Amino acid sequence: MGASKTNPFLAISLTIEPKLCDQAIAFLSDKEALKSGAEDSKMFSLFEADDGLLDAFLRLSELALHPEHAELFSDIVKREIYLRVLTSPLGRAFSQLYVSGTAENKIRRAVDWLSAHFSQPIDHSSVAEKVGMSTASYYRRFREIVGSTPSQFVRNLRLTEAKRLMIDEQFEAAQACYRVGYDSPTYFSREFRNMFGESPSKHVKRIAAEMQ
């Protein structure tokens, strides 16, 4: 069943703060709870949230309405959320992304760097060196964990940001093309069509009509 104005799709996201996450992992490091669960780490995984996790997210969202309380309690609730995820079926896989020295941690740091620099020319061999991996291992483990090649990941970041610029900030296609790191509008349009199924102008017009 699709989302609609009367039945909207609602979501909440939480940016992981490594310091707080490290504290949660350290607290559980010698406990069996962290040693169980899935072995393979993926950058994107799903599991069904229990009532405790949903309640923690609700309490965190409610703090946004009370700034005077947020400074006191937000870190406490965030640590609770991390602890609940770490003791979920995906706890071990999640922890590996934040344990220093693991391949998962290195790929997570590579993803963070690429996400911050995707509009620039990128030498993936240099990225591999930045995170302490051989180029071959970087490419192999990136695909295993993220589910795409590094180049595909950067392409998706660029095209998604270009789409946002055209819809939210009314950029022309050529402006968006250059802003996200492409140097050929023709190549940009071809890549955009391959990802979204239609030309940039047609896609933006259709989304704008749907929003209205």
C-alpha positions, 0 to 999 in steps of 0.5 A, a space after each residue: 500500500 503506497 503512501 498518500 496525503 491521508 496516509 503519509 510515509 513517516 520515518 525517523 533517522 539518527 546520525 551515528 555519533 562514533 564517540 557515543 557508539 564507542 561507549 556503548 560497544 565498550 560497555 558490551 565488549 565483554 558480554 555475550 550479547 555483543 558476540 551473538 547475531 549475524 557475522 556479516 556486516 553490511 552498510 545497509 541492513 534491516 531488522 524489526 524494531 521491538 517496543 523498547 527501541 521504538 519507545 527510545 526513538 519516540 523519547 528522543 524525538 520528543 526531546 526536540 520539542 523541549 530544548 531545555 531537556 535535550 542537552 541533559 538527556 539526548 546523549 543518554 537516550 542515544 546511548 540506549 538506542 545504540 545498546 538496543 541495536 547492539 543487542 539486536 540480531 544485527 548487533 555484532 554486524 553493527 559493532 564491526 563498523 565501529 571497531 577500529 582495525 576491522 575491514 568493516 570499520 575501514 570501509 565505513 570510514 571510506 564511505 564517510 570520506 566519499 560522502 563528503 568529497 563526492 563532487 571532487 575528482 576521486 582516486 580510489 587507490 588514494 582512498 584505499 591508502 587513506 583507510 589503510 587497505 590495499 586497493 584490491 582489498 578495498 574494492 572487494 570488501 567495499 562491494 561485499 559491505 556496501 553492495 556496489 563498487 566504489 565508483 557506483 557508490 559515488 555515481 549514486 551520490 552525485 545523481 541523488 544530489 543533482 536530483 535534490 538540487 533540481 527539485 529543491 533549489 530549482 537548478 537547471 540540469 547543466 548547473 546540477 551536473 557541474 555542481 556534483 562533479 560531472 564535466 559533461 552534461 551529455 554524460 550526466 543526462 545519460 547516467 541520470 536516465 540509467 538511474 532514474 529511468 527518464 531524462 533530468 528535465 522530464 523527471 523533475 517535471 513529473 516529481 513537481 507535478 506529483 508534489 502539487 
